[in-house]
């Protein structure tokens, strides 16, 4: 089943990069607190293995909210954003210039 996902990306522990939204296929809806492998990341993003913990589920809108991804640099965040857009067809909404 297709479910909307939503999570934030940080390019440091204090700087937001943007947020990710879009549809992904799930065999079943993961539970809050469960860690789910969502992505097979190909780029050299050693800080993120593609797994995220579910923080919320809004059943009325069929939206899963995941914990944020915190990376160490703007370059890493750009690399992840590009892969999520091109490989997974997700939308990355970037905030103002860092």
Buried (B, 14 or more C-beta within 10 A) or exposed (E): EEBBBBBBBBBBEEBBBBBBBBBBEBEEEBEEEEEBEBBEBEEEBEEBEBEBEBBEBEEEEEBBBBEBBBBBBBEBBBBBBEBBBEEBEBEBEBEEEE
